[in-house]
Amino acid sequence: MDVFSVLGLLCGLALFLYGMNTMGDGLEKLSGGKLEKTLEKMTNSTFKGFLLGAAVTAVIQSSSATTVMVVGFVNSGIMKLRQAIGVIMGANVGTTITAWILSLSGIKGESIVMQLLKPSSFSAIFAFVGIILLMFCKADKNKNLGTILIGFAVLMVGMNAMSSAVEPLADSAAFTSILTAFENPVLGIFAGALLTAVIQSSSASVGILQALSSTGSITYSMAIPIIMGQNIGTCVTALISCIGAKKNAKRAAFIHLYFNIIGTVVVLILFYSLNLLLNFGFLNKVVNPADIAIIHSLFNVTVTAILLPFNKQLEKLACFTIRDRDEDSEIPFLDERFLNTPSIAAERAKELSTKMARLSQGTLIGSLELINRYDEKSAETISENEDMIDTYEDVISTYLVKLSAKKLSQKDSKQIQLILHTIGDFERISDHAVNILKVAKELYEKKIKFSPDAQAGLNVMIEALKEILRKATQSFINNDVKLAAKVEPLEQVIDRLRDKLKDAHVKRLTSGECTIELGFVFSDLITSIERVSDHCSNIAIGVIEINRNGYEAHEYLHELKNSDDIQYNADYQAYKKKYSLPKTVKTDK
């Protein structure tokens, strides 16, 4: 085997890995994240988790990706450690489907049917159909299908390239002598584990073994321990991904490692003990790609069958390895493991931004309640919440900037745009909550109160603010365009209330009914309330405009206020009537 054969092998491996990743990405996007979301929600039993793990891995073509995803779910607190065990076991079985696909390269026969089943025949068709779908179709679904077909074709081309590159090894005595060493089970397991750990894909290492089998030099005695070792090597990806994670995520990665190590040791002892008694004659027979697929499947199914009943013991072993120490901090967290699964990452970001929105709403309402009933403990909570909301904004925005660099579906792209456009408004609402808190504290410490008329007008404005805040928050959480359209007319009513209350405030000052000190406090308060309503308007406009595939807030407001929109005018009049000031509040407007 000369240097050009080595280059051909490396080229084939590169095409193989690229094709497998491309096909997996296409399958993942075509599913729209449904498989991963099902994986997240439907794992209430170990057996059900096993079935789901096998199904998801069979689709995305990577047990490492499934396991890393599970580590991320556990790390985020979405999935419990016990739920993860079945999924991890299922991933090991699901990954065997790749070996069966690759075994097609070993099909032999001269009949038309057998010729059509060969990858060299249908790969070209798949590639041609795939490129047509990618170039001429606009729908994401068709483009994703095209990606899958091209990925599969490239994978098969890579497999054939590897097989062609290693053909000269069939007549190499040196190569045969090296392979003979792998008949030693320990060396075979070590070689399989090392190769898989380096390329971080058991499917790829199995593919390489299947390519080598085309030389006619690989026997069962060599293939079996190598395949055992490949299952151990694939654990490296999950172990790397758990670095810096919470303790339960680390435990999930260690369960994957223990499952494969214990399973390999148990099957190794059973198989070679039986060999000593029965002397398996097939061990010296040469294997082909289909034989390797069979060995791979039998091994993984056997290991799972043996260890599935011992899932609780695996959990205890992982908990013993990673001991309980201090509890993980309760800071907002978005797991970067999900960035390679954009649909899941976008969903996690939306969930965290929903928490932020609700916390911001609750903080603002809590601060309003302190105006008449000040409480130091509640005040501390509001200040803590404001700090937490600042952290939410930093975490979410940083995460979404990274996510925006990924290939996103139109739905996920819109969701990310909406979150990025609104989290700043929710953060500013919490800032105004602290401003209102300062006003409440000043009223409490100085033991001063607003006049009955001022308080009556203020109560009306506060009730209007609570409604607009509720509507804006819910329209964001539910992406509800109709509810968002109800926000702007109410914001205009709040602007009107501010102007009326300022006018009434000036009259009280000139008549001596109000002091200068209270006047400043009152002015600061109604200004903060009006600015919160402005942020609610921004949030609602974001929901409306992004769903309209644009974000021109000023243009939208200009069109709305200068149009004869019947619904807008009806809503405005209804809010104006609902939040009219008491007659005792004297204004010129």
GUTI-856849 format. One record per atom (N, C-alpha, C): x, y, z; residue in one letter. Coordinates in steps of 0.1 Angstrom, whole numbers, plus 5000, padded with zeros to 4 digits. Example, Ala and Ser with C-alpha at 12.3 -4.5 7.8 and 13.67 -1.06 7.14 Angstrom:
BEGIN
513249435078a 512349555078a 513249675078a 512849785071s 513749895071s 512950005079s 
This chain:
BEGIN
500949885000m 500050005000m 500950125000m 500850204989d 501750324988d 501050454993d 501850564992v 501350684998v 500050734991v 499850704978f 498650744971f 497450664976f 497650534980s 496550454986s 496150515000s 497150555007v 496850625020v 496050745018v 496450825009l 495650955006l 494250925001l 494150814993g 492850774989g 491950725001g 492550655010l 491850615022l 491350735031l 492250835032l 491950955040l 490851035033l 490951035020c 489851105012c 488551035014c 488550905013g 487350825014g 486750845028g 487650845039l 487150865052l 486551005054l 487151105048a 486651245049a 485251255042a 485151195031l 483851195024l 482751115032l 483251005038f 482350925046f 481751005058f 482651065065l 482251145077l 481451265073l 481751325062y 481051445058y 479651395053y 479551295046g 478251245041g 477351205052g 477951135063m 477151095074m 476651215082m 477451315084n 477051435091n 475951505083n 476151515070t 475251595061t 473851525062t 473851385060m 472651315060m 471951325074m 472751315085g 472151335098g 471551475100g 472251575095d 471651715097d 470351725089d 470351675077g 469151675069g 467951605075g 468251485080l 467151415087l 466651485099l 467551555107e 467251625119e 466351745115e 466751815104k 465951935100k 464551895095k 464551785087l 463251735082l 462351695092l 462851645104s 461951605115s 461451735122s 462151845120g 461751975126g 461951975141g 462851895146g 463051885161g 462051795168g 461151735160k 460051655167k 460651535174k 461651475168l 462251355174l 462851385187l 463651505187e 464351545199e 463351585210e 462251655206k 461251695216k 460551575222k 460251475213t 459651355218t 460651285228t 461851285225l 462951225233l 462851295247l 462751425247e 462751505259e 461551475268e 460351455262k 459051445269k 458651295273k 458951205264m 458351075265m 459350965270m 459950995282t 460950905287t 460550865302t 459250845304n 458850825318n 459050675322n 459550585313s 459950455317s 461250415310s 462050335316t 463350295310t 463150225297t 462150135295f 461950065283f 461450165272f 460550255275k 460150355266k 461250445261k 462150485271g 463350565268g 464250485259g 464350355261f 465250265252f 464750275238f 463350255236l 462850255223l 463050385216l 462850495223l 462950635218l 464450665214l 465350615223g 466750645220g 467150565208g 466650445206a 467050365194a 466450435182a 465250485182a 464550545171a 465250675167a 465550755177v 466150885174v 467550865168v 468350775174t 469650745169t 469650685155t 468650595152a 468550545139a 468350655128a 467550755132v 467250865123v 468450955121v 469051005132i 470151105131i 471451045129i 471550905129q 472750835125q 473950855134q 473650885147s 474850905156s 474450885170s 475050775176s 474750755190s 475450855199s 476550905194s 477251015201s 476451145202s 475751175191a 474851295191a 473751275201a 473151155201t 471951135210t 472451145224t 473551085227t 474051085241t 474451225246t 475051295237v 475451435240v 474151515243v 473151495235m 471851555236m 471251525250m 471351395254v 470751355266v 471551415278v 472851425277v 473651495287v 473251635288v 472951705277g 472451845277g 471051855284g 470151755281f 468851755288f 468951745303f 469851645307v 470051625321v 470651745328v 471651805321n 472351925326n 471352045328n 470352055319s 469452165320s 468252135329s 468252015335g 467151975344g 465851935337g 465951925324i 464751885316i 464451735317i 465451655318m 465351515319m 466051465332m 465451375339k 466051315351k 467051215347k 467951185356l 469051095354l 468450955350l 467450915358r 466950775355r 466250765342r 465650875337q 465050875324q 466150865313q 467350915316a 468450915306a 468950775303a 468850685313i 469550555312i 468950475300i 467650465299g 467050395288g 467450455275g 467450585273v 467750645261v 469250615257v 470150615266i 471550585263i 471650445258i 470950355265m 470950215260m 470350195246m 469250265244g 468650265231g 469550315220g 470350425223a 471250485213a 472250375208a 472750295217n 473650185213n 473050095203n 471850065204v 471149975194v 470850045182v 470350175183g 469950255171g 471150275162g 472350285167t 473450315158t 473850205149t 473350085152t 473649965143t 473049975129t 472050065128i 471450075115i 472450125104i 473350205109t 474350255099t 475150145093t 475550045101a 476349935096a 475549855086a 474249845088w 473449775078w 473349845065w 473249985066i 473250065053i 474650045046i 475650045054l 477050035047l 477249895042l 476549795047s 476749655043s 476349635028s 475549735023l 475049725010l 476249735000l 477349795004s 478549804995s 479149664992s 478749565000g 479349424998g 478449334990g 477349394985i 476449314977i 477049264964i 476949134961k 477549084949k 476449014941k 476549004928g 475648934919g 475449014906g 475048944896e 475048994882e 473649024878e 472548984885s 471249014881s 470949154882s 469849204875i 469449344875i 469149394889i 468349304896v 467949344910v 469149364919v 470149274918m 471349284926m 472149404922m 472249434909q 472949544905q 472349684910q 471049684910l 470349804914l 470549824929l 470749714937l 470849734951l 472249784955l 473249774945k 474549824948k 474649974950k 475350024960p 475450174962p 475950244949p 476850184941s 477350244930s 476250274919s 475150204920s 474050224911s 473050324916s 472650314929f 471550404933f 472150534939f 473450534943s 474050664949s 473950774939s 474250744926a 474250844916a 472850904914a 471850814915i 470450854913i 470150944925i 470450904937f 470150984949f 470851124948f 472151124944a 472851254943a 472151344933a 471751294921f 471151374911f 469851424915f 468951344921v 467651394926v 467951494938v 468851464946g 469151554958g 469551694953g 470451704943i 470951834938i 469851904931i 468951834925i 467751904919i 466851964929i 466651894940l 465751944951l 466452064958l 467752054959l 468452164966l 468452294957l 468652274944m 468852394936m 467552454931m 466552374929f 465252424922f 464052424931f 464152374943c 462952384952c 463152494963c 462052554966k 462152664976k 461752624990k 460852514991a 460352475003a 461552405012a 461552445024d 462652385033d 462552235034d 461352185033k 461152035034k 461851965023k 461652015011n 462251954999n 463751974999n 464252095004k 465652115005k 466352015014k 465651995026n 466151905036n 466251755030n 465251725023l 465251595016l 466351575006l 466651684999g 467751684990g 469051674997g 469251735009t 470451725017t 470651585022t 469551515025i 469651375030i 470151285018i 469551305007l 469951224995l 471351244991l 471851364991i 473251394987i 474151344998i 473751365011g 474551315022g 474751165021g 473651085018f 473750945016f 474650905005f 474550974993a 475350944982a 476850974985a 477151084991v 478551114995v 479151005005v 478250965014l 478650865024l 479050735016l 478250695007m 478550574999m 479750584990m 479950704984v 481150724976v 482350714985v 482250774997g 483350765007g 483650625010g 482650545013m 482750405016m 483450325005m 483050344992n 483650284981n 485150324979n 485350454982a 486750504981a 487650434991a 487150425003m 487950355013m 488250205009m 487150135004s 487349995000s 488349984989s 488350074979s 489250074968s 490650104973s 490850194983a 492150234987a 492850114995a 492050035001v 492649925009v 492749795001v 492249794989e 492349664981e 493749614980e 494849694978p 496149644977p 496649564990p 495949595001l 496349525014l 496049385014l 495149335004a 494849195004a 496049105002a 496949154994d 498149074991d 499349115000d 499149195010s 500249235019s 500449145031s 501549085031a 501848995043a 502049075055a 502649195054a 502749275066a 501449315072a 500449345064f 499149385068f 498449265075f 498649155069t 498049025075t 498648995089t 499949025090s 500648995103s 500149095114s 499949215110i 499449315119i 498049285124i 497149245115l 495749205118l 495749085127l 496748995126t 496748875134t 496848905149t 497549025152a 497649065166a 496349095172a 495349145163f 494049175169f 493149055172f 493748935169e 493048815174e 493048805189e 494048875195n 494148885209n 492948975213n 491948925221p 490849015224p 491149145231p 492149145240v 492549275246v 493049375236v 493949335227l 494449425217l 493449465208l 492549375204g 491449415195g 490549515201g 490149495214i 489249595221i 489949735222i 491249725225f 492049855226f 492049925213f 492349855202a 492449915189a 491049975185a 489949905187g 488649955183g 488250075191g 488650075204a 488350185213a 489150315209a 490450285206l 491350405202l 490850465189l 490550385179l 490150435166l 488850515168l 487950465175t 486650535177t 486750665185t 487650655195a 487850775203a 488450885195a 489350855186v 490050955177v 489051015168v 488250935161i 487350995151i 485951025157i 485750995169q 484551025177q 483250985170q 483350865164s 482150805157s 482250655156s 481450585163s 481450445162s 480950395148s 480050475142s 479550435129s 480650445119s 481450555120a 482650565111a 483650455113a 483950425125s 484950315128s 484450185123s 483150155124v 482550035119v 482650035104v 482450155097g 482550165083g 483950135078g 484950185086i 486350155082i 486650005083i 486049945093l 486249795095l 485549725083l 484349765079q 483749705068q 484449725055q 485149845053a 485949865042a 487149775042a 487749755053l 488949665054l 488549515052l 487249485055s 486849345053s 486749305038s 486749415030s 486649385015s 488049325010s 489049335018t 490349275014t 490349125016t 489449075024g 489348935026g 490348885037g 490848985045s 491848955055s 491348955069s 490049005071i 489449025084i 488648895087i 488948835099t 488248715103t 487348755115t 486448665118y 485548685130y 486348705143y 487448635144s 488348645156s 488948785158s 489148855146m 489648995147m 488549095148m 487449075141a 486349175140a 485549185154a 485349065160i 484549075173i 485149165183i 486449145188p 486949235198p 487049375194p 487349405181i 487449545176i 486049615177i 484949535174i 483649595175i 483249615190i 483749535198m 483549555213m 484149685217m 485449705213g 486149815216g 485549945211g 484949935199q 484350055193q 483250115202q 482550025209n 481450075218n 482050155230n 483250115234i 483850185245i 484350325240i 484950325228g 485550445223g 484550555220g 483350515217t 482350615214t 481850695226t 482250645238c 481850715251c 482650845252c 483750865245v 484650975247v 483951105244v 483051105234t 482351225230t 481451275241t 480751185248a 479851225259a 480651275271a 481851205273l 482651245285l 483251385283l 483651415270i 484151555267i 483051655269i 481851615265s 480751715265s 480251745279s 480551655289c 480151675303c 481151765311c 482251805305i 483251885312i 482552015315i 482652055328g 482052185332g 480552175334g 479952055333a 478452045334a 478152015349a 476852015352k 476351985365k 476551835368k 476451795381k 476751665385k 475951555378k 474651585377n 473751485370n 474151455356n 474551565349a 474951555335a 476251465334a 477151485344k 478351405344k 478051255347k 477051235355r 476551105358r 476051035346r 475251105338a 474751055326a 475851005316a 476851085315a 478051055307a 478750925312a 478850915325f 479450805331f 478650675330f 477350695330i 476450575328i 476650515314i 476850605304h 477150565291h 478450485291h 479450535298l 480750465298l 480650335306l 480050335317y 479950205325y 479150105318y 478050145311f 477250055304f 478049985293f 478850055286n 479649995275n 480849915280n 481449965291i 482549885297i 482049755303i 481049765311i 480549645318i 479949545308i 479249605298g 478649515288g 479749445280g 480749515276t 481849455269t 482549345277t 482849375290v 483549275298v 482649155300v 481349175302v 480449055304v 480348975292v 480149035280v 480048955268v 481348895264v 482448965267l 483748905264l 484048785272l 483748785285i 483848665294i 482948555289i 481748585287l 480748475283l 481148415269l 481548505259f 481848455246f 483048365246f 484148415252y 485348335252y 485348215261y 484548225271s 484348105280s 483647995272s 482648035265l 481947935256l 482847885245l 483647965240n 484647925230n 485547815235n 486047835248l 486847735254l 486147595255l 484847605257l 484147475259l 483647415246l 483247505236l 482647455224l 483547475212l 484647555213n 485547575202n 484847615189n 484447745189f 483747795178f 484547795165f 484147715155g 484947705143g 484847825134g 483847905135f 483648015126f 484648135128f 485348125139l 486248245143l 487348265132l 487748165126n 488748175116n 488248205102n 486948215100k 486348245087k 486448395084k 486548435072v 486648565067v 485248635068v 485148765072v 483948835073v 483748925061v 482548965058n 482249065048n 481449175055n 481149285048p 480449395055p 479149355062p 478349265056a 477149225062a 477349145074a 478449065075d 478748995087d 479049085098d 479849195095i 480149295105i 478949365111i 477949395102a 476749455106a 475949365116a 475949225113i 475349135121i 476049125135i 477349115135i 478049115148i 477749245156i 477849355149h 477549485156h 476249485163h 475249445155s 473849445160s 473649345172s 474149215170l 474049115180l 474749155193l 475949215192f 476649255204f 475849365211f 475349465204n 474649575211n 473349535217n 472649445210v 471349395215v 471549315227v 472649225227t 472949135238t 473249215250t 474149315249v 474549395260v 473349465266v 472549525258t 471349595263t 470449495270t 470249375265a 469349275271a 469849235285a 471149235286i 471749195299i 471649305309i 471949425305l 472049535315l 470749615317l 469749605308l 468549685309l 467849665323l 467849535328p 467149515341p 467949585353p 469249615350f 470149665361f 470349815360f 469249895354n 469450035352n 469550105365n 468950065376k 469050135389k 470450115395k 471049995393q 472449975397q 473450065390q 473150085377l 474050175369l 473950315374l 472650355378e 472450485383e 473250505397e 473150405405k 473850415418k 475350415416k 475850345406l 477350345404l 477750485399l 476950545390a 477250675386a 477250785397a 476250765406c 476050855417c 477250835427c 477650715428f 478850685437f 480150745432f 480250745418t 481450805412t 481450955413t 480251015410i 480051165411i 479251195423i 479951225434r 479251245447r 478551375448r 477551375457d 476751505459d 477651595467d 477751715463r 478451825470r 477551945472r 478052065469d 477252175470d 476252175458d 475052225461e 473952225450e 474352325439e 474052285427d 474352375416d 473552505417d 474252615414s 473652745415s 472452755406s 471552845410e 470252865403e 470352975392e 471452995386i 471553105376i 470953055363i 470453145355p 469853105342p 470953035334p 470452925327f 471452845320f 470952795307f 471752805296l 471452755283l 472552665279l 472352545276d 473352445273d 473852455259d 475152485257e 475752495244e 475752365236e 475552255243r 475452125236r 474352125225r 473352205228f 472152205219f 472352295207f 473452365206l 473652455195l 473852375182l 474252245183n 474252165171n 472952105168n 471952135176t 470552085173t 469752215174t 469752305164p 469152435164p 467752445169p 466852345165s 465452345168s 465352335184s 466152245190i 466052235204i 466652355211i 467752405206a 468352525212a 467452645211a 466752665200a 465752775199a 464552755209a 464152625211e 463052605221e 463552625235e 464752595238r 465352615252r 465452765254r 465852845244a 465952985245a 464653055247a 463553005240k 462253055242k 461753025256k 462052905261e 461552875275e 462252965285e 463552995283l 464253075293l 463753225292l 463453265279s 462953405278s 461553415283s 460753305282t 459453305288t 459553325304t 460453255310k 460753275324k 461153415327k 461953475319m 462453615321m 461253705320m 460353685310a 459253775308a 458253765320a 458053655324r 457153635336r 457753695349r 459053675350l 459753735362l 459653885361l 459853945349s 459854085347s 458454145351s 457454075346q 456054115348q 455754115363q 456154005370g 455853985384g 456654085392g 457854125388t 458654225395t 458054355394t 457554395383l 456954525381l 455654535389l 454854435389i 453554435396i 453854445411i 454954365415g 455354365430g 455754505434g 456454575426s 456954715429s 455754805431s 454754795422l 453554885423l 452754865436l 452754735441e 452054705453e 452754765465e 454054795464l 454754855475l 454455005477l 453855065467i 453555215469i 452655235481i 451655155483n 450755175495n 451055085506n 451854975504r 452154875515r 453654835514r 454454925518y 455954895517y 456354795526y 457154695521d 457754585529d 459154565525d 460054565535e 461454555532e 461854425525e 461254315530k 461554185524k 461154175509k 460054235506s 459554235492s 460454325484s 460854435490a 461754525483a 463154455479a 463654375488e 464854305486e 464654205474e 463454135474t 463154045463t 463154105450t 462554225449i 462454305437i 463954335432i 464754375441s 466154415437s 466854285432s 466654175439e 467354045435e 466754005421e 465454025419n 464853985406n 465454065395n 465654195398e 466254285387e 467654235383e 468454195393d 469754145390d 469654015382d 468753925386m 468553805379m 468053825364m 467253925362i 466753955349i 467854005340i 468754085346d 469954125339d 470754005334d 470953905343t 471653785339t 470953715328t 469653705329y 468853635319y 469153705305y 469153835305e 469353905292e 470753865286e 471753875295d 473153845291d 473253705285d 472653605293v 472753465289v 472053435276v 470853485275i 469953455263i 470553525251i 470953655252s 471453725240s 472753665235s 473653625244t 474953565241t 474653425234t 473753355239y 473453225233y 472853235219y 471953335218l 471253345205l 472153405194l 473153475198v 474153525188v 474853405183v 475253315191k 475953195187k 475053105178k 473753095183l 472753015175l 472453075162l 472553205161s 472253265148s 473153235137s 474353185141a 475353145131a 475153005125a 474152935131k 473852805126k 472752805115k 472652695108k 471552695098k 470252665104k 469352765103l 468052765110l 466952755101l 465852695106s 464652695098s 463952835099s 463052855090q 462352995090q 461653015104q 461052915109k 460352925122k 461252955133k 462452885134d 463352915144d 464053045143d 464253085130s 464853225128s 463953335133s 462653325130k 461753425135k 461653425150k 461653305156q 461653305170q 462853365177q 463953345171i 465253405176i 465153555175i 464653605163q 464553745161q 463653815171q 462553745174l 461553805183l 462153815197l 462853705201i 463453705215i 464553815216i 465353825206l 466453935206l 465854075206l 464654095199h 464054225199h 463354265212h 462954165220t 462054185231t 462754175245t 463854095246i 464354075260i 464954205265i 465354295257g 465854425262g 464754505268g 463554495262d 462354565268d 461954505281d 462054375282f 461654315295f 462754345306f 463954355302e 464954405311e 464754545316e 464354635307r 464154775310r 462854785319r 461954705317i 460754705326i 461154675340i 462054575342s 462554545355s 463354665361s 464054735353d 464754855357d 463754965363d 462654975355h 461655075360h 460955025373h 460954895375a 460354835387a 461254885399a 462554885397v 463454935407v 463255085410v 462955165399n 462755305400n 461455325409n 460455245406i 459155255413i 459355215428i 460255115430l 460555075443l 461255185451l 462055265445k 462755375451k 461655485456k 460655505447v 459655595450v 458855545462v 458555425462a 457755365473a 458555375486a 459855345485k 460755355497k 460755495503k 460855595494e 460855735498e 459555775505e 458455735499l 457155755506l 457055695520l 457655575521y 457555505534y 458455565544y 459755595540e 460655655550e 460355795554e 459855875545k 459456015548k 458056025554k 457355905554k 455955905559k 455056015553k 455156015540i 454356105532i 453356035523i 452256095520k 451256025512k 450756125501k 450256065490f 449656145480f 448256195484f 447756305479s 446456345482s 445456245477s 444156235482p 443156145477p 442956155462p 442956275456d 442756295442d 443956235434d 445156265439a 446356215432a 446356065433a 446056005444q 446055855446q 444955795437q 443755855436a 442755805428a 443155795413a 443755905408g 444155905394g 445355805392g 446155795402l 447255705401l 446755555400l 445755525408n 445255395408n 444655355394n 444055445388v 443555415374v 444655385364v 445755465365m 446855445356m 447555315359m 447655275372i 448255155376i 447455035371i 446155035372e 445354925366e 445454915351e 445555025344a 445755025330a 447154965327a 448154995335l 449454945333l 449554795335l 448854745345k 448754595348k 448154525336k 447154585330e 446554515318e 447454515306e 448054625303i 448954635291i 450154545293i 450654535305l 451754445308l 451354295306l 450254265311r 449754125310r 449554095295r 448954185287k 448654155273k 450054145265k 450954235268a 452254235261a 452954105264a 453054065277t 453753945281t 453153825275t 451853805275q 451153695270q 451253685254q 451253805248s 451353805233s 452753755229s 453753785237f 455153735235f 455253585237f 454753545249i 454853405253i 454153315243i 452953355238n 452153265229n 452353305215n 453153405212n 453353465198n 451953495192n 451153565200d 449753595197d 449653725190d 449553735177v 449453855170v 448153935173v 447053865175k 445753935178k 445753995191k 446353935201l 446453995214l 447454115214l 448554095206a 449554205205a 448854335199a 447954315190a 447254425184a 446354505194a 446054445206k 445254515216k 446154605225k 447454595223v 448354665232v 448454815228v 448654845216e 448954985212e 447855085215e 446555045213p 445455145217p 445455165232p 445855065240l 445855085255l 447055175258l 448155155251e 449355245253e 449055395251e 448155415241q 447755555238q 446855615249q 446055525255v 445255565266v 446055605278v 447155515280i 448055545292i 448855675290i 449255705277d 449855835274d 448855945278d 447655925274r 446656035277r 446456055292r 446455935299l 446255945314l 447456025320l 448655995315r 449856065320r 449656215318r 449256255306d 449056405304d 448056465313d 446956385315k 445856435324k 446356445338k 447056345343l 447556345357l 448556455359l 449456485349k 450356585350k 449656725351k 448656745343d 447856865343d 447156885357d 446656775362a 445956775376a 446956805386a 448156755385h 449256775394h 449656915395h 449756985383v 450157125383v 449057205390v 447857175388k 446757245395k 446757235410k 447157115415r 447257095429r 448457175435r 449557185427l 450657255431l 450357405433l 449657465423t 449357605423t 448357635433t 447457545437s 446457565447s 446957535461s 448157485462g 448757455475g 448257315481g 447557235473e 447057105478e 448257005478e 449357035471c 450456945470c 451757015472c 452656945479t 453957005482t 454956975470t 455957065469i 456957045458i 457556905459i 457956865471e 458556735473e 457656615468e 456456615472l 455456515467l 455256525452l 455356645447g 455156665433g 456256595424g 457556615429f 458556545422f 458456385423f 458056345434v 457856195436v 456756145427v 455656225426f 454456185418f 454856185403f 455556285399s 456056305385s 456956185381s 457856155390d 458756035387d 457955905385d 456955895394l 456155765394l 455355755381l 454655855377i 453855845365i 454655835352i 455855895353t 456855885341t 457355745340t 457655675351s 458055535350s 456955445345s 455755475350i 454655395345i 454455405330i 454555525325e 454355555311e 455455495303e 456655495308r 457755435300r 457655275300r 457055215310v 456855075310v 455855045299v 454855125298s 453855105287s 454455115273s 455455205272d 456155215259d 456855085256d 457555025266h 458254895264h 457254785261h 456054795267c 455054695263c 454654705249c 454554835244s 454254865230s 455354805221s 456554825225n 457654765217n 457554615216n 457254555227i 457154405227i 456054365217i 454854425218a 453754385210a 454054415195a 454654525192i 455054555178i 455954455173i 456954415181g 457854305177g 457154175173g 456154135181v 455354015178v 454654035164v 454054155162i 453254175150i 454254185138i 455254265139e 456054285127e 456954165123e 457454095133i 458253975129i 457353865123i 456153855127n 455253765121n 454853815107n 455053945104r 454754005091r 456054005083r 457153935088n 458453925081n 459154065080n 458954145089g 459654275089g 459654335103g 460554435105y 460554495118y 460854645117y 459754715113e 459754865111e 458754925121e 459154935133a 458254975144a 457655115141a 458555205137h 458055345135h 457055355123h 457355275113e 456455275101e 455155215105e 455155105113y 453955045118y 453055135126y 453655205135l 452955305144l 452355415136l 453155465126h 452755575118h 451455535109h 451555415104e 450455365096e 449155345105e 449455295117l 448255265126l 447555385130l 448355485134k 447755615140k 447155705129k 447555685117n 447055765106n 446055695097n 445655575102s 444655505094s 443355505101s 442355455094d 440955445100d 440655305104d 441655245111d 441455105115d 440355095125d 439255025121i 438055025129i 438254955142i 439054845142q 439254765154q 440154845164q 441154915158y 442054995167y 441255105174y 440455175166n 439655285171n 438655235182n 438055115179a 437055065188a 437755025202a 438954965200d 439654925212d 440055045220d 440555155213y 440955275220y 439755335227y 438655345222q 437455405228q 437055325240q 437155185239a 436755095250a 437755115262a 439055125259y 440055145270y 439855285276y 439555385267k 439455525272k 438255535282k 437155455279k 436055455288k 436355375301k 437055265299k 437355175311k 438255245320k 439255325315y 440255385324y 440055535324y 438855585326s 438555725327s 438855765342s 439355885343l 439655935357l 438455975364l 438455965378p 437356005386p 437056155384p 435856205386k 435456345383k 436256435393k 436656375405t 437356465415t 438656505410t 439256425400v 440556465395v 440356575384v 440756695388k 440456815379k 441556835370k 441156835357t 442156865346t 441556955336t 442357005327d 441857095316d 441657005304d 442056875304k 442056795292k 440856695292k 
